[in-house]
Amino acid sequence: MLTVFVASFVLFMLVVGGMSLGYVFRRKTLQGSCGGITALGMEKVCDCPEPCDARKKRMAKEALRREQLNKHRIL
């Protein structure tokens, strides 16, 4: 019984460690596999009339990246 517990705990810690290494090296957050809220056709969780500052920054960064990609495709 104790062997199963220790083996399960070690396996669980390896999985958590692997996920944390992915975050540390790639700075990429964990994401669901089935789309979550976006699968329902919603863009955000709250019903705020305008996005928060963090979302505005993220949207601006994405727009800049898309603009740069389009410039490189044209050239």
PyMOL Python script that loads the backbone (N, CA, C, O; Angstrom):
from pymol import cmd

cmd.read_pdbstr("""\
ATOM      1  N   MET A   1       0.829  -1.191   0.000  1.00  0.00           N
ATOM      2  CA  MET A   1       0.000   0.000   0.000  1.00  0.00           C
ATOM      3  C   MET A   1       0.874   1.255   0.000  1.00  0.00           C
ATOM      4  O   MET A   1       0.612   2.191  -0.755  1.00  0.00           O
ATOM      5  N   LEU A   2       1.893   1.278   0.830  1.00  0.00           N
ATOM      6  CA  LEU A   2       2.775   2.442   0.895  1.00  0.00           C
ATOM      7  C   LEU A   2       3.567   2.595  -0.396  1.00  0.00           C
ATOM      8  O   LEU A   2       3.866   3.714  -0.814  1.00  0.00           O
ATOM      9  N   THR A   3       3.905   1.484  -1.022  1.00  0.00           N
ATOM     10  CA  THR A   3       4.651   1.527  -2.285  1.00  0.00           C
ATOM     11  C   THR A   3       3.824   2.189  -3.381  1.00  0.00           C
ATOM     12  O   THR A   3       4.351   2.975  -4.169  1.00  0.00           O
ATOM     13  N   VAL A   4       2.531   1.875  -3.437  1.00  0.00           N
ATOM     14  CA  VAL A   4       1.639   2.473  -4.436  1.00  0.00           C
ATOM     15  C   VAL A   4       1.521   3.975  -4.187  1.00  0.00           C
ATOM     16  O   VAL A   4       1.555   4.766  -5.130  1.00  0.00           O
ATOM     17  N   PHE A   5       1.383   4.367  -2.931  1.00  0.00           N
ATOM     18  CA  PHE A   5       1.280   5.778  -2.588  1.00  0.00           C
ATOM     19  C   PHE A   5       2.541   6.534  -2.995  1.00  0.00           C
ATOM     20  O   PHE A   5       2.452   7.602  -3.600  1.00  0.00           O
ATOM     21  N   VAL A   6       3.691   6.003  -2.677  1.00  0.00           N
ATOM     22  CA  VAL A   6       4.962   6.658  -3.004  1.00  0.00           C
ATOM     23  C   VAL A   6       5.148   6.735  -4.512  1.00  0.00           C
ATOM     24  O   VAL A   6       5.574   7.767  -5.029  1.00  0.00           O
ATOM     25  N   ALA A   7       4.836   5.660  -5.223  1.00  0.00           N
ATOM     26  CA  ALA A   7       4.965   5.652  -6.683  1.00  0.00           C
ATOM     27  C   ALA A   7       4.019   6.665  -7.311  1.00  0.00           C
ATOM     28  O   ALA A   7       4.404   7.375  -8.240  1.00  0.00           O
ATOM     29  N   SER A   8       2.786   6.743  -6.819  1.00  0.00           N
ATOM     30  CA  SER A   8       1.814   7.714  -7.334  1.00  0.00           C
ATOM     31  C   SER A   8       2.269   9.136  -7.054  1.00  0.00           C
ATOM     32  O   SER A   8       2.153  10.010  -7.914  1.00  0.00           O
ATOM     33  N   PHE A   9       2.781   9.367  -5.863  1.00  0.00           N
ATOM     34  CA  PHE A   9       3.250  10.700  -5.492  1.00  0.00           C
ATOM     35  C   PHE A   9       4.422  11.132  -6.368  1.00  0.00           C
ATOM     36  O   PHE A   9       4.470  12.273  -6.828  1.00  0.00           O
ATOM     37  N   VAL A  10       5.356  10.232  -6.595  1.00  0.00           N
ATOM     38  CA  VAL A  10       6.520  10.541  -7.435  1.00  0.00           C
ATOM     39  C   VAL A  10       6.070  10.836  -8.867  1.00  0.00           C
ATOM     40  O   VAL A  10       6.543  11.795  -9.478  1.00  0.00           O
ATOM     41  N   LEU A  11       5.174  10.032  -9.399  1.00  0.00           N
ATOM     42  CA  LEU A  11       4.653  10.263 -10.746  1.00  0.00           C
ATOM     43  C   LEU A  11       3.946  11.616 -10.839  1.00  0.00           C
ATOM     44  O   LEU A  11       4.152  12.363 -11.795  1.00  0.00           O
ATOM     45  N   PHE A  12       3.128  11.923  -9.862  1.00  0.00           N
ATOM     46  CA  PHE A  12       2.422  13.200  -9.826  1.00  0.00           C
ATOM     47  C   PHE A  12       3.412  14.364  -9.785  1.00  0.00           C
ATOM     48  O   PHE A  12       3.220  15.356 -10.487  1.00  0.00           O
ATOM     49  N   MET A  13       4.448  14.260  -8.989  1.00  0.00           N
ATOM     50  CA  MET A  13       5.451  15.325  -8.875  1.00  0.00           C
ATOM     51  C   MET A  13       6.234  15.481 -10.181  1.00  0.00           C
ATOM     52  O   MET A  13       6.602  16.598 -10.545  1.00  0.00           O
ATOM     53  N   LEU A  14       6.492  14.382 -10.888  1.00  0.00           N
ATOM     54  CA  LEU A  14       7.156  14.458 -12.193  1.00  0.00           C
ATOM     55  C   LEU A  14       6.291  15.210 -13.204  1.00  0.00           C
ATOM     56  O   LEU A  14       6.804  16.014 -13.983  1.00  0.00           O
ATOM     57  N   VAL A  15       5.007  14.956 -13.196  1.00  0.00           N
ATOM     58  CA  VAL A  15       4.088  15.650 -14.106  1.00  0.00           C
ATOM     59  C   VAL A  15       4.047  17.136 -13.779  1.00  0.00           C
ATOM     60  O   VAL A  15       4.139  17.968 -14.681  1.00  0.00           O
ATOM     61  N   VAL A  16       3.911  17.478 -12.512  1.00  0.00           N
ATOM     62  CA  VAL A  16       3.887  18.886 -12.099  1.00  0.00           C
ATOM     63  C   VAL A  16       5.222  19.543 -12.446  1.00  0.00           C
ATOM     64  O   VAL A  16       5.241  20.681 -12.915  1.00  0.00           O
ATOM     65  N   GLY A  17       6.311  18.864 -12.228  1.00  0.00           N
ATOM     66  CA  GLY A  17       7.633  19.401 -12.568  1.00  0.00           C
ATOM     67  C   GLY A  17       7.777  19.627 -14.065  1.00  0.00           C
ATOM     68  O   GLY A  17       8.339  20.638 -14.485  1.00  0.00           O
ATOM     69  N   GLY A  18       7.281  18.707 -14.869  1.00  0.00           N
ATOM     70  CA  GLY A  18       7.328  18.870 -16.318  1.00  0.00           C
ATOM     71  C   GLY A  18       6.521  20.058 -16.791  1.00  0.00           C
ATOM     72  O   GLY A  18       6.958  20.797 -17.674  1.00  0.00           O
ATOM     73  N   MET A  19       5.345  20.252 -16.213  1.00  0.00           N
ATOM     74  CA  MET A  19       4.523  21.397 -16.589  1.00  0.00           C
ATOM     75  C   MET A  19       5.190  22.706 -16.175  1.00  0.00           C
ATOM     76  O   MET A  19       5.126  23.695 -16.906  1.00  0.00           O
ATOM     77  N   SER A  20       5.823  22.715 -15.020  1.00  0.00           N
ATOM     78  CA  SER A  20       6.476  23.946 -14.570  1.00  0.00           C
ATOM     79  C   SER A  20       7.704  24.260 -15.425  1.00  0.00           C
ATOM     80  O   SER A  20       8.003  25.432 -15.656  1.00  0.00           O
ATOM     81  N   LEU A  21       8.417  23.243 -15.895  1.00  0.00           N
ATOM     82  CA  LEU A  21       9.550  23.487 -16.789  1.00  0.00           C
ATOM     83  C   LEU A  21       9.081  24.099 -18.100  1.00  0.00           C
ATOM     84  O   LEU A  21       9.744  24.982 -18.645  1.00  0.00           O
ATOM     85  N   GLY A  22       7.951  23.642 -18.608  1.00  0.00           N
ATOM     86  CA  GLY A  22       7.386  24.222 -19.823  1.00  0.00           C
ATOM     87  C   GLY A  22       7.065  25.688 -19.638  1.00  0.00           C
ATOM     88  O   GLY A  22       7.280  26.491 -20.546  1.00  0.00           O
ATOM     89  N   TYR A  23       6.555  26.046 -18.477  1.00  0.00           N
ATOM     90  CA  TYR A  23       6.242  27.454 -18.210  1.00  0.00           C
ATOM     91  C   TYR A  23       7.520  28.271 -18.060  1.00  0.00           C
ATOM     92  O   TYR A  23       7.622  29.368 -18.610  1.00  0.00           O
ATOM     93  N   VAL A  24       8.485  27.753 -17.329  1.00  0.00           N
ATOM     94  CA  VAL A  24       9.718  28.503 -17.063  1.00  0.00           C
ATOM     95  C   VAL A  24      10.497  28.773 -18.350  1.00  0.00           C
ATOM     96  O   VAL A  24      10.971  29.890 -18.557  1.00  0.00           O
ATOM     97  N   PHE A  25      10.634  27.781 -19.205  1.00  0.00           N
ATOM     98  CA  PHE A  25      11.460  27.953 -20.395  1.00  0.00           C
ATOM     99  C   PHE A  25      10.734  28.611 -21.562  1.00  0.00           C
ATOM    100  O   PHE A  25      11.356  29.334 -22.340  1.00  0.00           O
ATOM    101  N   ARG A  26       9.451  28.379 -21.697  1.00  0.00           N
ATOM    102  CA  ARG A  26       8.727  28.929 -22.844  1.00  0.00           C
ATOM    103  C   ARG A  26       7.828  30.100 -22.484  1.00  0.00           C
ATOM    104  O   ARG A  26       7.313  30.774 -23.376  1.00  0.00           O
ATOM    105  N   ARG A  27       7.631  30.357 -21.199  1.00  0.00           N
ATOM    106  CA  ARG A  27       6.735  31.408 -20.733  1.00  0.00           C
ATOM    107  C   ARG A  27       5.341  31.243 -21.332  1.00  0.00           C
ATOM    108  O   ARG A  27       4.668  32.221 -21.659  1.00  0.00           O
ATOM    109  N   LYS A  28       4.932  30.013 -21.467  1.00  0.00           N
ATOM    110  CA  LYS A  28       3.631  29.711 -22.038  1.00  0.00           C
ATOM    111  C   LYS A  28       2.757  29.111 -20.943  1.00  0.00           C
ATOM    112  O   LYS A  28       3.156  28.155 -20.278  1.00  0.00           O
ATOM    113  N   THR A  29       1.579  29.666 -20.761  1.00  0.00           N
ATOM    114  CA  THR A  29       0.705  29.186 -19.706  1.00  0.00           C
ATOM    115  C   THR A  29       0.013  27.897 -20.128  1.00  0.00           C
ATOM    116  O   THR A  29      -0.036  27.567 -21.312  1.00  0.00           O
ATOM    117  N   LEU A  30      -0.507  27.189 -19.170  1.00  0.00           N
ATOM    118  CA  LEU A  30      -1.233  25.965 -19.444  1.00  0.00           C
ATOM    119  C   LEU A  30      -2.556  26.305 -20.119  1.00  0.00           C
ATOM    120  O   LEU A  30      -3.192  27.299 -19.768  1.00  0.00           O
ATOM    121  N   GLN A  31      -2.972  25.500 -21.070  1.00  0.00           N
ATOM    122  CA  GLN A  31      -4.214  25.729 -21.789  1.00  0.00           C
ATOM    123  C   GLN A  31      -5.023  24.453 -21.831  1.00  0.00           C
ATOM    124  O   GLN A  31      -4.479  23.349 -21.836  1.00  0.00           O
ATOM    125  N   GLY A  32      -6.315  24.623 -21.861  1.00  0.00           N
ATOM    126  CA  GLY A  32      -7.197  23.471 -21.972  1.00  0.00           C
ATOM    127  C   GLY A  32      -7.135  22.879 -23.369  1.00  0.00           C
ATOM    128  O   GLY A  32      -6.760  23.564 -24.321  1.00  0.00           O
ATOM    129  N   SER A  33      -7.494  21.634 -23.496  1.00  0.00           N
ATOM    130  CA  SER A  33      -7.388  20.972 -24.790  1.00  0.00           C
ATOM    131  C   SER A  33      -8.646  21.114 -25.638  1.00  0.00           C
ATOM    132  O   SER A  33      -8.601  20.845 -26.838  1.00  0.00           O
ATOM    133  N   CYS A  34      -9.764  21.526 -25.053  1.00  0.00           N
ATOM    134  CA  CYS A  34     -11.012  21.539 -25.812  1.00  0.00           C
ATOM    135  C   CYS A  34     -11.505  22.945 -26.124  1.00  0.00           C
ATOM    136  O   CYS A  34     -12.648  23.095 -26.558  1.00  0.00           O
ATOM    137  N   GLY A  35     -10.715  23.961 -25.929  1.00  0.00           N
ATOM    138  CA  GLY A  35     -11.100  25.310 -26.321  1.00  0.00           C
ATOM    139  C   GLY A  35     -11.716  26.142 -25.220  1.00  0.00           C
ATOM    140  O   GLY A  35     -11.617  27.368 -25.265  1.00  0.00           O
ATOM    141  N   GLY A  36     -12.335  25.544 -24.253  1.00  0.00           N
ATOM    142  CA  GLY A  36     -12.924  26.283 -23.146  1.00  0.00           C
ATOM    143  C   GLY A  36     -13.984  27.269 -23.599  1.00  0.00           C
ATOM    144  O   GLY A  36     -14.893  26.911 -24.348  1.00  0.00           O
ATOM    145  N   ILE A  37     -13.870  28.502 -23.148  1.00  0.00           N
ATOM    146  CA  ILE A  37     -14.860  29.534 -23.441  1.00  0.00           C
ATOM    147  C   ILE A  37     -14.896  29.875 -24.922  1.00  0.00           C
ATOM    148  O   ILE A  37     -15.969  30.163 -25.453  1.00  0.00           O
ATOM    149  N   THR A  38     -13.764  29.851 -25.600  1.00  0.00           N
ATOM    150  CA  THR A  38     -13.756  30.188 -27.025  1.00  0.00           C
ATOM    151  C   THR A  38     -14.547  29.163 -27.842  1.00  0.00           C
ATOM    152  O   THR A  38     -15.053  29.503 -28.911  1.00  0.00           O
ATOM    153  N   ALA A  39     -14.665  27.934 -27.374  1.00  0.00           N
ATOM    154  CA  ALA A  39     -15.467  26.930 -28.067  1.00  0.00           C
ATOM    155  C   ALA A  39     -16.951  27.272 -28.002  1.00  0.00           C
ATOM    156  O   ALA A  39     -17.735  26.827 -28.841  1.00  0.00           O
ATOM    157  N   LEU A  40     -17.332  28.067 -27.001  1.00  0.00           N
ATOM    158  CA  LEU A  40     -18.716  28.498 -26.858  1.00  0.00           C
ATOM    159  C   LEU A  40     -19.011  29.768 -27.656  1.00  0.00           C
ATOM    160  O   LEU A  40     -20.154  30.223 -27.701  1.00  0.00           O
ATOM    161  N   GLY A  41     -17.992  30.334 -28.280  1.00  0.00           N
ATOM    162  CA  GLY A  41     -18.176  31.552 -29.061  1.00  0.00           C
ATOM    163  C   GLY A  41     -17.986  32.822 -28.242  1.00  0.00           C
ATOM    164  O   GLY A  41     -18.294  33.915 -28.718  1.00  0.00           O
ATOM    165  N   MET A  42     -17.484  32.692 -27.018  1.00  0.00           N
ATOM    166  CA  MET A  42     -17.259  33.862 -26.164  1.00  0.00           C
ATOM    167  C   MET A  42     -15.777  34.214 -26.203  1.00  0.00           C
ATOM    168  O   MET A  42     -14.920  33.330 -26.228  1.00  0.00           O
ATOM    169  N   GLU A  43     -15.479  35.524 -26.209  1.00  0.00           N
ATOM    170  CA  GLU A  43     -14.081  35.941 -26.229  1.00  0.00           C
ATOM    171  C   GLU A  43     -13.520  36.184 -24.843  1.00  0.00           C
ATOM    172  O   GLU A  43     -12.310  36.085 -24.641  1.00  0.00           O
ATOM    173  N   LYS A  44     -14.380  36.500 -23.881  1.00  0.00           N
ATOM    174  CA  LYS A  44     -13.889  36.778 -22.537  1.00  0.00           C
ATOM    175  C   LYS A  44     -14.875  36.266 -21.503  1.00  0.00           C
ATOM    176  O   LYS A  44     -16.040  36.015 -21.812  1.00  0.00           O
ATOM    177  N   VAL A  45     -14.406  36.116 -20.286  1.00  0.00           N
ATOM    178  CA  VAL A  45     -15.213  35.539 -19.221  1.00  0.00           C
ATOM    179  C   VAL A  45     -16.207  36.552 -18.670  1.00  0.00           C
ATOM    180  O   VAL A  45     -17.375  36.229 -18.454  1.00  0.00           O
ATOM    181  N   CYS A  46     -15.750  37.762 -18.445  1.00  0.00           N
ATOM    182  CA  CYS A  46     -16.603  38.759 -17.796  1.00  0.00           C
ATOM    183  C   CYS A  46     -17.491  39.477 -18.818  1.00  0.00           C
ATOM    184  O   CYS A  46     -17.288  39.351 -20.026  1.00  0.00           O
ATOM    185  N   ASP A  47     -18.451  40.213 -18.331  1.00  0.00           N
ATOM    186  CA  ASP A  47     -19.349  40.986 -19.185  1.00  0.00           C
ATOM    187  C   ASP A  47     -18.974  42.464 -19.198  1.00  0.00           C
ATOM    188  O   ASP A  47     -19.842  43.317 -19.382  1.00  0.00           O
ATOM    189  N   CYS A  48     -17.710  42.774 -19.008  1.00  0.00           N
ATOM    190  CA  CYS A  48     -17.251  44.163 -18.972  1.00  0.00           C
ATOM    191  C   CYS A  48     -17.441  44.803 -20.349  1.00  0.00           C
ATOM    192  O   CYS A  48     -17.258  44.137 -21.368  1.00  0.00           O
ATOM    193  N   PRO A  49     -17.807  46.087 -20.390  1.00  0.00           N
ATOM    194  CA  PRO A  49     -17.985  46.748 -21.681  1.00  0.00           C
ATOM    195  C   PRO A  49     -16.687  46.918 -22.460  1.00  0.00           C
ATOM    196  O   PRO A  49     -16.703  46.932 -23.691  1.00  0.00           O
ATOM    197  N   GLU A  50     -15.576  47.046 -21.763  1.00  0.00           N
ATOM    198  CA  GLU A  50     -14.286  47.141 -22.444  1.00  0.00           C
ATOM    199  C   GLU A  50     -13.272  46.247 -21.755  1.00  0.00           C
ATOM    200  O   GLU A  50     -13.374  45.998 -20.553  1.00  0.00           O
ATOM    201  N   PRO A  51     -12.294  45.763 -22.507  1.00  0.00           N
ATOM    202  CA  PRO A  51     -11.315  44.830 -21.922  1.00  0.00           C
ATOM    203  C   PRO A  51     -10.423  45.489 -20.869  1.00  0.00           C
ATOM    204  O   PRO A  51     -10.251  46.708 -20.867  1.00  0.00           O
ATOM    205  N   CYS A  52      -9.867  44.685 -19.989  1.00  0.00           N
ATOM    206  CA  CYS A  52      -8.952  45.195 -18.968  1.00  0.00           C
ATOM    207  C   CYS A  52      -7.611  45.567 -19.607  1.00  0.00           C
ATOM    208  O   CYS A  52      -7.368  45.267 -20.777  1.00  0.00           O
ATOM    209  N   ASP A  53      -6.757  46.212 -18.841  1.00  0.00           N
ATOM    210  CA  ASP A  53      -5.468  46.690 -19.364  1.00  0.00           C
ATOM    211  C   ASP A  53      -4.594  45.547 -19.869  1.00  0.00           C
ATOM    212  O   ASP A  53      -3.941  45.672 -20.905  1.00  0.00           O
ATOM    213  N   ALA A  54      -4.580  44.438 -19.139  1.00  0.00           N
ATOM    214  CA  ALA A  54      -3.749  43.303 -19.556  1.00  0.00           C
ATOM    215  C   ALA A  54      -4.227  42.753 -20.903  1.00  0.00           C
ATOM    216  O   ALA A  54      -3.411  42.404 -21.756  1.00  0.00           O
ATOM    217  N   ARG A  55      -5.541  42.677 -21.094  1.00  0.00           N
ATOM    218  CA  ARG A  55      -6.067  42.187 -22.371  1.00  0.00           C
ATOM    219  C   ARG A  55      -5.781  43.174 -23.497  1.00  0.00           C
ATOM    220  O   ARG A  55      -5.493  42.768 -24.623  1.00  0.00           O
ATOM    221  N   LYS A  56      -5.861  44.474 -23.196  1.00  0.00           N
ATOM    222  CA  LYS A  56      -5.547  45.490 -24.213  1.00  0.00           C
ATOM    223  C   LYS A  56      -4.100  45.351 -24.680  1.00  0.00           C
ATOM    224  O   LYS A  56      -3.815  45.432 -25.875  1.00  0.00           O
ATOM    225  N   LYS A  57      -3.191  45.141 -23.730  1.00  0.00           N
ATOM    226  CA  LYS A  57      -1.780  44.963 -24.080  1.00  0.00           C
ATOM    227  C   LYS A  57      -1.588  43.716 -24.936  1.00  0.00           C
ATOM    228  O   LYS A  57      -0.857  43.732 -25.926  1.00  0.00           O
ATOM    229  N   ARG A  58      -2.258  42.632 -24.536  1.00  0.00           N
ATOM    230  CA  ARG A  58      -2.144  41.378 -25.279  1.00  0.00           C
ATOM    231  C   ARG A  58      -2.700  41.531 -26.696  1.00  0.00           C
ATOM    232  O   ARG A  58      -2.121  41.011 -27.651  1.00  0.00           O
ATOM    233  N   MET A  59      -3.816  42.238 -26.833  1.00  0.00           N
ATOM    234  CA  MET A  59      -4.419  42.455 -28.147  1.00  0.00           C
ATOM    235  C   MET A  59      -3.513  43.324 -29.020  1.00  0.00           C
ATOM    236  O   MET A  59      -3.377  43.075 -30.217  1.00  0.00           O
ATOM    237  N   ALA A  60      -2.889  44.350 -28.417  1.00  0.00           N
ATOM    238  CA  ALA A  60      -1.980  45.216 -29.170  1.00  0.00           C
ATOM    239  C   ALA A  60      -0.754  44.433 -29.633  1.00  0.00           C
ATOM    240  O   ALA A  60      -0.282  44.610 -30.756  1.00  0.00           O
ATOM    241  N   LYS A  61      -0.245  43.565 -28.759  1.00  0.00           N
ATOM    242  CA  LYS A  61       0.917  42.752 -29.103  1.00  0.00           C
ATOM    243  C   LYS A  61       0.589  41.795 -30.251  1.00  0.00           C
ATOM    244  O   LYS A  61       1.397  41.606 -31.160  1.00  0.00           O
ATOM    245  N   GLU A  62      -0.600  41.195 -30.200  1.00  0.00           N
ATOM    246  CA  GLU A  62      -1.016  40.279 -31.261  1.00  0.00           C
ATOM    247  C   GLU A  62      -1.193  41.017 -32.586  1.00  0.00           C
ATOM    248  O   GLU A  62      -0.815  40.506 -33.640  1.00  0.00           O
ATOM    249  N   ALA A  63      -1.769  42.216 -32.531  1.00  0.00           N
ATOM    250  CA  ALA A  63      -1.966  43.005 -33.751  1.00  0.00           C
ATOM    251  C   ALA A  63      -0.623  43.387 -34.360  1.00  0.00           C
ATOM    252  O   ALA A  63      -0.461  43.341 -35.579  1.00  0.00           O
ATOM    253  N   LEU A  64       0.339  43.765 -33.522  1.00  0.00           N
ATOM    254  CA  LEU A  64       1.674  44.124 -34.006  1.00  0.00           C
ATOM    255  C   LEU A  64       2.359  42.915 -34.640  1.00  0.00           C
ATOM    256  O   LEU A  64       2.997  43.033 -35.686  1.00  0.00           O
ATOM    257  N   ARG A  65       2.222  41.756 -34.005  1.00  0.00           N
ATOM    258  CA  ARG A  65       2.818  40.540 -34.548  1.00  0.00           C
ATOM    259  C   ARG A  65       2.197  40.173 -35.902  1.00  0.00           C
ATOM    260  O   ARG A  65       2.905  39.790 -36.833  1.00  0.00           O
ATOM    261  N   ARG A  66       0.860  40.295 -36.001  1.00  0.00           N
ATOM    262  CA  ARG A  66       0.190  40.005 -37.275  1.00  0.00           C
ATOM    263  C   ARG A  66       0.641  40.982 -38.355  1.00  0.00           C
ATOM    264  O   ARG A  66       0.842  40.592 -39.505  1.00  0.00           O
ATOM    265  N   GLU A  67       0.800  42.249 -37.985  1.00  0.00           N
ATOM    266  CA  GLU A  67       1.253  43.267 -38.941  1.00  0.00           C
ATOM    267  C   GLU A  67       2.658  42.953 -39.438  1.00  0.00           C
ATOM    268  O   GLU A  67       2.936  43.077 -40.631  1.00  0.00           O
ATOM    269  N   GLN A  68       3.548  42.547 -38.529  1.00  0.00           N
ATOM    270  CA  GLN A  68       4.912  42.205 -38.921  1.00  0.00           C
ATOM    271  C   GLN A  68       4.934  40.971 -39.809  1.00  0.00           C
ATOM    272  O   GLN A  68       5.704  40.919 -40.768  1.00  0.00           O
ATOM    273  N   LEU A  69       4.100  39.973 -39.507  1.00  0.00           N
ATOM    274  CA  LEU A  69       4.030  38.783 -40.339  1.00  0.00           C
ATOM    275  C   LEU A  69       3.537  39.121 -41.738  1.00  0.00           C
ATOM    276  O   LEU A  69       4.042  38.586 -42.725  1.00  0.00           O
ATOM    277  N   ASN A  70       2.559  40.000 -41.824  1.00  0.00           N
ATOM    278  CA  ASN A  70       2.038  40.401 -43.130  1.00  0.00           C
ATOM    279  C   ASN A  70       3.101  41.155 -43.940  1.00  0.00           C
ATOM    280  O   ASN A  70       3.182  40.989 -45.157  1.00  0.00           O
ATOM    281  N   LYS A  71       3.913  41.979 -43.273  1.00  0.00           N
ATOM    282  CA  LYS A  71       4.990  42.692 -43.967  1.00  0.00           C
ATOM    283  C   LYS A  71       5.995  41.709 -44.541  1.00  0.00           C
ATOM    284  O   LYS A  71       6.459  41.882 -45.668  1.00  0.00           O
ATOM    285  N   HIS A  72       6.336  40.682 -43.779  1.00  0.00           N
ATOM    286  CA  HIS A  72       7.327  39.691 -44.221  1.00  0.00           C
ATOM    287  C   HIS A  72       6.777  38.835 -45.373  1.00  0.00           C
ATOM    288  O   HIS A  72       7.532  38.390 -46.238  1.00  0.00           O
ATOM    289  N   ARG A  73       5.477  38.615 -45.375  1.00  0.00           N
ATOM    290  CA  ARG A  73       4.877  37.822 -46.452  1.00  0.00           C
ATOM    291  C   ARG A  73       4.855  38.603 -47.756  1.00  0.00           C
ATOM    292  O   ARG A  73       5.004  38.023 -48.832  1.00  0.00           O
ATOM    293  N   ILE A  74       4.671  39.908 -47.666  1.00  0.00           N
ATOM    294  CA  ILE A  74       4.624  40.751 -48.858  1.00  0.00           C
ATOM    295  C   ILE A  74       5.996  40.870 -49.486  1.00  0.00           C
ATOM    296  O   ILE A  74       6.128  40.873 -50.709  1.00  0.00           O
ATOM    297  N   LEU A  75       7.018  40.968 -48.651  1.00  0.00           N
ATOM    298  CA  LEU A  75       8.389  41.121 -49.166  1.00  0.00           C
ATOM    299  C   LEU A  75       8.862  39.823 -49.677  1.00  0.00           C
ATOM    300  O   LEU A  75       9.991  39.722 -50.157  1.00  0.00           O
TER     301      LEU A  75
END
""", "prot")
cmd.dss("prot")
cmd.show_as("cartoon", "prot")
cmd.util.cbc("prot")
cmd.orient("prot")
